[in-house]
Structures are given as structure tokens and as C-alpha cells.
Amino acid sequence: MWKDRNFRNKQNVVTNPSVLIEVLSKSTQDYDRGGKFKLYRDIPSLKEYILISSFQTQLKKYETQQDGKWLFQEHKSENELLKITSIDFEILVKDFYRNVIFDTTEE
């Protein structure tokens, strides 16, 4: 179970999050969307999981519903409003990307 992971005495760890927000990197994005999200779904307090792309304007939000299923929403427009319901917060997508210049060169 999640609470048994010996985080109780750590000052920089939240043990009952309602929302988790991650910035995706190319090297970890598959795990963040798959295996890690599977582990996160076992956290009873978690209501929303938000993934922020670091290489394009794109936010992905997963929000748990009353029946326990997760609702997926994708935000690609800078002028879209992201609502983080669990903490009663709203922000425009473009505010996540202020001062960001994407690398447009191919690797």
C-alpha cells in the first residue's frame, strides 16, 4: 500500500495529494503516463493527475469520477483554461509555457 513506503518523516513529500502535476521529458514520458500513473491511481486521496509536455503545447489531465473511473482531457490551445477542480484553481495553458521556447530541431 502507498502509505507503507516510509515517507512519514520526510519534509519534502506529500503523503495525501489531491492533485499531482508532472512535466514530461522524452526519457520518462512513457513511464509517467503508464506505470507511474498506475501506481498513482492507488493513492486514495488523488483526484487529478496532470501531465505537461516539455516539447509542445499540450497538457493532459486525468480526473477521477464518482464511479472510480478516470476522465481524460487534453488541452492543446494556449487559450484553453485548465481547471484543477480538487484545489479550486484555474489557469490558462499559455501560463504554463510563458518564456518557453521549444526546440524545433530534429534529433
Secondary structure, 3 states (H helix, E strand, C coil): CHHHCCCCCCCCCCCCCCEEEEEECCCCHHHHHCHHHHHHCCCCCCCEEEEEECCCCCEEEEEECCCCCEEEEEECCCCCEEEEHHHCEEEEHHHHCCCCCCCCCCC
